[in-house]
């Protein structure tokens, strides 16, 4: 009897423990949910109480990333809200017409913007300066990227010490090649490209850089360097040959403020804090605060829609939802599709392409390329009526590649056996656990050739370029800068986002319509999704962390490389 009572006691305690645990978790979940909802409501509804004083300066930090798409707001984050590129252009336009604003203070350190964004913002800042606004750029370390931005200003200020360094060089690009290391572990990466210049993943399949990739990158880097030289020389009124000599002879590498000042590349030596003290911190407002005060408050009756495609192309849902929203809105009179994407899934890119083509049946669609619209990104771009790109935008990369990893040798080294059950030819086509046979390789190759043929036909029909010429001279993975792409008729005009908007308004006689940036982000749903692991007490598995299975084994259109 005693044992029975003890057993029943344990059962009761266990039940009570589980019930209490459940309610504790429930209360914690509800508390966190209440915090999230409260923060979100506060974030959405709070009124900005800042005011703009006469003689104010707007602070713009180049270290603050500029997304093309509207980011998901995060009320719990203590970090400064990131703006979109369009919002910064809007704010700079407002500054130009705002008599309360005396000037702009630009901190160019830790530059996070792409080259197309840098050039368009730099040009806009230069116009502000020409119209009487003060523009002060502060630098602690100068490199070619941030000095390219700084050169638009007449006043470039650095601390007058040797620790304020200069590291301006023509270019330096390096890539790690992993094949020998992978071989040592018994791992083989089977890369199946269509196009001699389609270089994505070659550093896993080969031990050395291919001649085609080297040729591609060297041409891109040299053209970008020469363009930067010309622009810096023009902006700073420096003889180009002198500037080129200083850079290529290494005079601006490992040097300091004093060298830049002597050569007229910096206006004066002064500490940033001293500048803030002179202006008065009470007279400085961040561009985020300024935008929140001047942005359009009411939805216009008629407008141009700014649709964005940003990042790796792997999921069509959000983009197609936003296209559908535009389709349903009769107030939209035209669309600017802004693309900043290295590509991704060939299938998803095609779905996006057809969505844009359908949208064109209702309204005109012009495309603006940001930093990159390469491979799958370019595939989507050709759906537009006209394509604009900045001179340093990266585009092209018309080609296809698949990658099939093979771990059979690693498995053998580890003395792990594998047993399989399959039926039908090619059932094991994408197996990671056995070597890729020649027959299976050719099967995948044929599939990729079909995708490549579709890519050529899409570009040929939209850009009016003969298919064989396109294949032999412009495609096969070749990558082009915007200026080159215009010469080859892969784009229509050189220009940034504002040039694209202006052309659409002029070509279609639309007048100066307001611009509305499209976003179908389910803010509340995605915000909760971000904290789902805390609310549901689910373990974070590898599958949760890497939801990119749509890119594995499949034909992809991708060019993920960046250039300094």
Long-range contacts (C-beta under 8 A, 24 or more apart in sequence): 25-537, 29-535, 32-531, 32-534, 32-535, 33-528, 33-535, 35-76, 36-75, 36-76, 36-527, 36-528, 36-531, 39-75, 39-76, 40-73, 40-75, 40-523, 40-524, 40-527, 42-75, 43-73, 43-75, 44-73, 48-289, 48-292, 48-293, 50-285, 50-289, 50-292, 50-293, 52-98, 52-100, 52-101, 52-285, 52-290, 52-293, 53-100, 53-282, 53-283, 54-99, 54-100, 55-100, 55-102, 55-283, 56-100, 56-101, 56-102, 56-283, 56-284, 56-285, 57-101, 57-102, 57-103, 57-104, 57-105, 57-134, 57-136, 57-279, 57-283, 57-284, 57-285, 58-91, 58-95, 58-101, 58-103, 58-104, 58-105, 58-284, 58-285, 58-286, 58-287, 58-290, 59-104, 59-105, 59-107, 59-284, 59-285, 59-286, 59-287, 60-88, 60-104, 60-105, 60-106, 60-107, 60-287, 61-106, 61-107, 62-106, 62-107, 62-108, 62-109, 62-110, 62-111, 62-112, 62-113, 62-146, 62-149, 63-107, 63-109, 63-110, 63-111, 63-112, 64-112, 65-112, 65-113, 66-112, 66-113, 66-117, 67-310, 68-308, 68-309, 68-310, 68-338, 68-339, 68-340, 68-370, 69-308, 69-309, 69-310, 69-519, 70-308, 70-517, 70-519, 70-521, 72-521, 72-523, 72-526, 72-527, 72-530, 73-523, 73-527, 74-527, 74-530, 75-527, 80-286, 80-288, 81-288, 83-287, 83-288, 83-291, 84-517, 85-117, 85-338, 85-370, 85-497, 86-306, 86-338, 86-497, 86-515, 86-517, 87-291, 87-295, 87-517, 88-121, 88-287, 88-291, 89-120, 89-121, 89-124, 89-497, 89-498, 90-291, 90-294, 90-295, 90-515, 91-287, 91-290, 91-291, 91-294, 92-121, 92-124, 92-125, 92-128, 93-124, 94-290, 94-291, 94-294, 95-128, 95-133, 95-290, 96-127, 96-128, 96-131, 96-133, 98-294, 101-133, 101-290, 102-133, 102-134, 103-128, 103-133, 103-134, 103-135, 103-136, 104-128, 104-133, 104-134, 104-135, 104-136, 105-136, 105-138, 105-275, 105-279, 105-284, 106-135, 106-136, 106-137, 106-138, 106-149, 106-150, 106-153, 107-137, 107-138, 107-272, 108-137, 108-138, 108-139, 108-146, 108-147, 108-149, 108-150, 109-138, 109-139, 109-140, 109-141, 109-146, 110-146, 111-145, 111-146, 111-149, 113-149, 114-340, 114-370, 114-371, 114-372, 115-148, 115-224, 115-371, 115-390, 115-392, 115-393, 116-369, 116-370, 116-371, 116-389, 116-390, 116-392, 116-393, 116-482, 116-496, 117-370, 117-371, 118-145, 118-148, 118-149, 119-231, 119-390, 119-391, 119-392, 119-496, 120-390, 120-496, 120-497, 120-498, 121-149, 122-148, 122-149, 122-151, 122-152, 123-152, 123-496, 124-498, 125-152, 125-153, 126-152, 126-153, 126-235, 129-153, 129-154, 136-275, 138-272, 138-275, 139-164, 139-266, 140-164, 140-272, 141-165, 141-166, 141-167, 142-166, 142-167, 142-168, 142-252, 142-260, 142-265, 142-266, 143-167, 143-168, 144-168, 144-169, 144-170, 144-171, 144-225, 144-228, 144-247, 144-564, 145-564, 147-232, 147-265, 148-228, 148-231, 148-232, 151-231, 151-232, 151-235, 151-236, 152-235, 154-267, 155-267, 155-268, 156-265, 156-266, 156-267, 157-266, 157-267, 157-268, 157-269, 157-270, 157-272, 157-275, 158-257, 158-260, 158-261, 158-266, 158-269, 158-270, 159-257, 159-269, 159-270, 159-271, 159-272, 160-257, 160-258, 160-261, 160-269, 160-270, 160-271, 161-256, 161-257, 161-269, 162-256, 162-257, 162-258, 163-256, 164-256, 164-257, 165-254, 165-255, 165-256, 165-257, 166-252, 166-253, 166-254, 166-255, 166-256, 166-257, 166-259, 166-260, 167-252, 167-253, 167-254, 168-247, 168-252, 168-253, 169-247, 169-250, 169-252, 169-253, 170-225, 170-247, 170-248, 171-221, 171-222, 171-224, 171-225, 171-563, 171-564, 172-564, 173-217, 173-221, 173-563, 173-564, 175-203, 175-209, 175-561, 176-203, 177-203, 177-206, 177-207, 177-208, 177-209, 178-203, 178-204, 179-203, 179-204, 179-205, 179-206, 179-207, 180-207, 185-410, 185-413, 186-407, 186-408, 186-409, 186-410, 186-411, 186-412, 186-413, 187-405, 187-406, 187-407, 187-409, 187-410, 188-405, 188-406, 188-408, 188-409, 188-435, 188-436, 189-403, 189-404, 189-405, 189-406, 190-403, 190-404, 190-405, 190-406, 190-436, 190-441, 191-401, 191-402, 191-403, 192-401, 192-402, 192-403, 192-404, 192-441, 192-444, 192-445, 192-448, 193-399, 193-400, 193-401, 193-448, 193-477, 194-399, 194-400, 194-401, 194-445, 194-448, 194-449, 194-451, 194-452, 194-476, 194-477, 195-398, 195-399, 195-400, 195-452, 195-475, 195-476, 195-477, 195-478, 196-476, 196-477, 197-399, 197-476, 197-477, 197-478, 197-479, 198-397, 198-399, 198-400, 198-401, 198-476, 198-477, 199-477, 199-561, 200-401, 200-556, 200-558, 200-559, 200-560, 201-401, 201-403, 204-403, 212-477, 216-477, 216-478, 216-479, 217-561, 217-563, 220-394, 220-479, 220-481, 220-563, 221-563, 221-564, 223-481, 223-483, 223-484, 224-392, 224-481, 224-563, 227-391, 227-392, 227-481, 227-483, 236-264, 236-265, 237-264, 238-263, 238-264, 238-265, 296-514, 299-516, 300-331, 300-513, 300-514, 300-516, 301-331, 302-331, 302-333, 302-513, 303-331, 303-332, 303-333, 303-513, 303-514, 303-515, 303-516, 304-332, 304-333, 304-334, 304-335, 304-336, 304-501, 304-504, 304-505, 304-510, 304-513, 304-514, 304-515, 304-516, 305-329, 305-332, 305-334, 305-335, 305-336, 305-515, 305-516, 305-517, 305-518, 306-335, 306-336, 306-338, 306-515, 306-516, 306-517, 306-518, 307-335, 307-336, 307-337, 307-338, 307-518, 308-337, 308-338, 308-339, 308-340, 308-517, 308-518, 309-337, 309-338, 309-339, 309-340, 309-341, 309-352, 309-377, 309-380, 310-339, 310-340, 310-341, 310-370, 311-340, 311-341, 312-341, 312-342, 312-343, 312-344, 312-548, 312-551, 312-558, 312-560, 313-341, 313-343, 313-344, 313-345, 313-348, 313-349, 313-352, 313-376, 313-377, 313-380, 313-557, 314-344, 314-345, 314-348, 314-548, 314-550, 314-551, 315-348, 315-550, 316-348, 316-351, 316-352, 316-355, 318-520, 318-521, 319-352, 319-355, 320-351, 320-352, 320-355, 321-520, 322-518, 322-519, 322-520, 323-355, 323-356, 323-358, 323-359, 325-518, 325-520, 326-359, 326-363, 326-518, 327-358, 327-359, 327-362, 332-363, 333-363, 333-508, 333-510, 333-513, 334-363, 334-364, 334-365, 334-366, 334-504, 334-505, 334-508, 334-510, 334-513, 335-359, 335-363, 335-364, 335-365, 335-366, 336-365, 336-366, 336-367, 336-368, 336-497, 336-500, 336-501, 336-504, 336-515, 337-365, 337-366, 337-367, 337-368, 337-380, 337-381, 337-383, 337-384, 338-367, 338-368, 338-370, 338-497, 339-367, 339-368, 339-369, 339-370, 339-373, 339-377, 339-380, 339-381, 340-369, 340-370, 340-371, 340-372, 340-373, 340-377, 341-372, 341-373, 341-374, 341-376, 341-377, 341-380, 342-372, 342-374, 342-375, 342-376, 342-377, 342-558, 342-559, 342-560, 342-561, 343-374, 343-375, 343-376, 343-377, 343-378, 343-379, 343-397, 343-556, 343-557, 343-558, 343-559, 344-376, 344-551, 344-556, 344-557, 344-558, 345-376, 345-550, 345-551, 345-554, 345-556, 345-557, 346-376, 346-379, 346-400, 346-451, 346-455, 346-554, 346-555, 346-556, 346-557, 347-550, 347-554, 347-555, 348-376, 348-550, 349-376, 349-377, 349-379, 349-380, 349-557, 350-379, 350-454, 352-380, 352-383, 353-379, 353-380, 353-382, 353-383, 353-458, 354-383, 356-380, 356-383, 356-384, 357-383, 360-384, 360-385, 364-504, 364-507, 364-508, 366-500, 366-503, 366-504, 367-500, 368-496, 368-497, 368-499, 368-500, 368-501, 369-393, 369-395, 369-482, 369-491, 370-497, 372-559, 374-479, 374-558, 374-559, 375-399, 375-556, 375-557, 375-558, 375-559, 376-556, 376-557, 376-558, 378-459, 378-490, 379-455, 379-458, 379-459, 379-557, 382-458, 382-459, 382-462, 382-463, 383-462, 386-492, 386-493, 386-500, 386-503, 386-504, 386-507, 387-490, 387-491, 387-492, 387-493, 388-491, 388-492, 388-493, 388-494, 388-495, 388-496, 388-499, 388-500, 388-503, 389-482, 389-485, 389-486, 389-491, 389-494, 389-495, 390-482, 390-494, 390-495, 390-496, 391-481, 391-482, 391-483, 391-494, 392-481, 392-482, 392-483, 393-481, 393-482, 393-485, 394-479, 394-480, 394-481, 394-559, 394-563, 395-479, 395-480, 395-481, 395-482, 395-485, 395-490, 395-491, 396-474, 396-475, 396-478, 396-479, 396-480, 396-485, 396-490, 397-477, 397-478, 397-479, 397-557, 397-558, 397-559, 398-455, 398-456, 398-459, 398-470, 398-474, 398-475, 398-476, 398-477, 398-478, 399-452, 399-455, 399-475, 399-476, 399-477, 399-557, 400-448, 400-451, 400-452, 400-455, 400-555, 400-556, 400-557, 401-448, 401-555, 401-556, 401-557, 401-558, 402-444, 402-447, 402-448, 402-553, 402-554, 402-555, 402-556, 403-552, 403-553, 404-430, 404-432, 404-436, 404-444, 404-553, 405-432, 406-432, 406-433, 406-434, 406-435, 406-436, 407-432, 407-433, 408-433, 408-434, 408-435, 430-553, 447-555, 448-555, 451-555, 455-557, 459-490, 463-489, 463-490, 464-489, 465-489, 465-490, 477-559, 479-559
